[in-house]
Amino acid sequence: MADELRSELDRARREHRLRHAEAQMLVPDAVMAAAGTANRHLGDLYGLLMRLDRGTAEPEEDVATARECMTVAWDALWRMRHVMRVDLGITAPEEGYGLPNG
C-alpha cells in the first residue's frame, strides 16, 4: 500500500473513531447498536488490510477475503443508515434496508 494511501486510511479511521465516540452520547440505543455493528466490521476490515499490507496475514486471508469483509461492512453500514432513517421518521421500519444488492 502506498504511503499516501496508508496515511489517508489512518486519518479516516481516526476521524471515524472520533465520530463514533461522540455518537455514543447522542444517538438512540437502536441506532447505537447498528453503529456498533458497523464499527466492528469496519475495524475487522481495517485490521485485515493492515495485515495484508504488512505481509502478516493468516494463510486464509487474501484479497478475496478483504472483498468479502468489505461487503459485510457495507451491508452493516446500509443497515445502520436504515435504522437512522427509521429513527428520524423518514423510512417506515417495514420498508427494508434499501441495500444496493437487494
C-alpha positions as YAML, in Angstrom:
chain: A
units: angstrom
residues:
- id: 1
  name: MET
  ca: [0.00, 0.00, 0.00]
- id: 2
  name: ALA
  ca: [1.40, 3.40, -0.89]
- id: 3
  name: ASP
  ca: [2.37, 5.69, 1.98]
- id: 4
  name: GLU
  ca: [-0.22, 8.25, 0.87]
- id: 5
  name: LEU
  ca: [-3.00, 5.64, 0.98]
- id: 6
  name: ARG
  ca: [-1.86, 4.41, 4.41]
- id: 7
  name: SER
  ca: [-1.90, 7.96, 5.70]
- id: 8
  name: GLU
  ca: [-5.38, 8.63, 4.27]
- id: 9
  name: LEU
  ca: [-6.74, 5.38, 5.69]
- id: 10
  name: ASP
  ca: [-5.30, 6.14, 9.13]
- id: 11
  name: ARG
  ca: [-6.75, 9.66, 9.03]
- id: 12
  name: ALA
  ca: [-10.17, 8.34, 8.04]
- id: 13
  name: ARG
  ca: [-10.04, 5.72, 10.80]
- id: 14
  name: ARG
  ca: [-9.15, 8.31, 13.45]
- id: 15
  name: GLU
  ca: [-11.96, 10.57, 12.23]
- id: 16
  name: HIS
  ca: [-14.44, 7.69, 12.26]
- id: 17
  name: ARG
  ca: [-13.45, 6.67, 15.79]
- id: 18
  name: LEU
  ca: [-13.93, 10.24, 17.00]
- id: 19
  name: ARG
  ca: [-17.40, 10.47, 15.41]
- id: 20
  name: HIS
  ca: [-18.36, 7.05, 16.79]
- id: 21
  name: ALA
  ca: [-17.30, 8.11, 20.30]
- id: 22
  name: GLU
  ca: [-19.34, 11.31, 20.02]
- id: 23
  name: ALA
  ca: [-22.37, 9.39, 18.75]
- id: 24
  name: GLN
  ca: [-22.36, 7.13, 21.80]
- id: 25
  name: MET
  ca: [-23.55, 10.09, 23.87]
- id: 26
  name: LEU
  ca: [-26.16, 11.36, 21.43]
- id: 27
  name: VAL
  ca: [-27.97, 8.67, 19.46]
- id: 28
  name: PRO
  ca: [-30.80, 6.34, 20.49]
- id: 29
  name: ASP
  ca: [-29.99, 2.77, 21.51]
- id: 30
  name: ALA
  ca: [-31.22, 1.19, 18.25]
- id: 31
  name: VAL
  ca: [-29.01, 3.47, 16.19]
- id: 32
  name: MET
  ca: [-26.06, 2.90, 18.52]
- id: 33
  name: ALA
  ca: [-26.45, -0.87, 18.22]
- id: 34
  name: ALA
  ca: [-26.42, -0.66, 14.42]
- id: 35
  name: ALA
  ca: [-23.47, 1.75, 14.54]
- id: 36
  name: GLY
  ca: [-21.59, -0.58, 16.87]
- id: 37
  name: THR
  ca: [-22.04, -3.46, 14.45]
- id: 38
  name: ALA
  ca: [-20.87, -1.34, 11.53]
- id: 39
  name: ASN
  ca: [-17.92, -0.11, 13.58]
- id: 40
  name: ARG
  ca: [-16.84, -3.68, 14.42]
- id: 41
  name: HIS
  ca: [-16.98, -4.70, 10.76]
- id: 42
  name: LEU
  ca: [-15.01, -1.63, 9.69]
- id: 43
  name: GLY
  ca: [-12.42, -2.44, 12.36]
- id: 44
  name: ASP
  ca: [-12.17, -6.02, 11.12]
- id: 45
  name: LEU
  ca: [-11.66, -4.78, 7.57]
- id: 46
  name: TYR
  ca: [-9.03, -2.27, 8.69]
- id: 47
  name: GLY
  ca: [-7.14, -4.97, 10.60]
- id: 48
  name: LEU
  ca: [-7.24, -7.33, 7.63]
- id: 49
  name: LEU
  ca: [-6.00, -4.64, 5.25]
- id: 50
  name: MET
  ca: [-3.14, -3.79, 7.60]
- id: 51
  name: ARG
  ca: [-2.14, -7.46, 7.92]
- id: 52
  name: LEU
  ca: [-2.22, -7.87, 4.14]
- id: 53
  name: ASP
  ca: [-0.18, -4.70, 3.72]
- id: 54
  name: ARG
  ca: [2.43, -5.77, 6.26]
- id: 55
  name: GLY
  ca: [2.66, -9.32, 4.96]
- id: 56
  name: THR
  ca: [1.46, -10.75, 8.28]
- id: 57
  name: ALA
  ca: [-1.91, -12.08, 7.08]
- id: 58
  name: GLU
  ca: [-3.01, -15.58, 8.01]
- id: 59
  name: PRO
  ca: [-2.92, -18.15, 5.18]
- id: 60
  name: GLU
  ca: [-6.69, -17.89, 4.64]
- id: 61
  name: GLU
  ca: [-6.57, -14.09, 4.46]
- id: 62
  name: ASP
  ca: [-6.19, -12.65, 0.98]
- id: 63
  name: VAL
  ca: [-7.67, -10.00, -1.30]
- id: 64
  name: ALA
  ca: [-10.81, -12.10, -1.79]
- id: 65
  name: THR
  ca: [-11.25, -12.26, 1.98]
- id: 66
  name: ALA
  ca: [-10.86, -8.48, 2.14]
- id: 67
  name: ARG
  ca: [-13.57, -8.05, -0.52]
- id: 68
  name: GLU
  ca: [-15.92, -10.31, 1.45]
- id: 69
  name: CYS
  ca: [-15.14, -8.38, 4.62]
- id: 70
  name: MET
  ca: [-15.82, -5.12, 2.78]
- id: 71
  name: THR
  ca: [-19.21, -6.41, 1.58]
- id: 72
  name: VAL
  ca: [-20.15, -7.31, 5.16]
- id: 73
  name: ALA
  ca: [-19.07, -3.84, 6.32]
- id: 74
  name: TRP
  ca: [-21.10, -2.12, 3.58]
- id: 75
  name: ASP
  ca: [-24.16, -4.20, 4.50]
- id: 76
  name: ALA
  ca: [-23.76, -3.14, 8.14]
- id: 77
  name: LEU
  ca: [-23.45, 0.50, 7.07]
- id: 78
  name: TRP
  ca: [-26.64, 0.21, 4.99]
- id: 79
  name: ARG
  ca: [-28.40, -1.37, 7.98]
- id: 80
  name: MET
  ca: [-27.23, 1.49, 10.18]
- id: 81
  name: ARG
  ca: [-28.50, 4.01, 7.62]
- id: 82
  name: HIS
  ca: [-31.89, 2.29, 7.61]
- id: 83
  name: VAL
  ca: [-32.12, 2.32, 11.41]
- id: 84
  name: MET
  ca: [-31.17, 6.00, 11.45]
- id: 85
  name: ARG
  ca: [-33.81, 6.85, 8.85]
- id: 86
  name: VAL
  ca: [-36.46, 4.92, 10.81]
- id: 87
  name: ASP
  ca: [-35.46, 6.79, 13.96]
- id: 88
  name: LEU
  ca: [-35.85, 10.10, 12.14]
- id: 89
  name: GLY
  ca: [-39.26, 9.06, 10.80]
- id: 90
  name: ILE
  ca: [-38.12, 9.22, 7.17]
- id: 91
  name: THR
  ca: [-38.48, 5.49, 6.46]
- id: 92
  name: ALA
  ca: [-41.01, 3.00, 7.75]
- id: 93
  name: PRO
  ca: [-39.46, 0.07, 9.64]
- id: 94
  name: GLU
  ca: [-41.08, -2.47, 7.32]
- id: 95
  name: GLU
  ca: [-39.66, -0.87, 4.15]
- id: 96
  name: GLY
  ca: [-36.50, -2.95, 4.34]
- id: 97
  name: TYR
  ca: [-32.93, -1.76, 4.35]
- id: 98
  name: GLY
  ca: [-32.64, -0.46, 0.82]
- id: 99
  name: LEU
  ca: [-29.49, -2.49, 0.30]
- id: 100
  name: PRO
  ca: [-27.91, -1.85, -3.08]
- id: 101
  name: ASN
  ca: [-27.90, -5.58, -3.96]
- id: 102
  name: GLY
  ca: [-31.39, -6.46, -2.86]
...
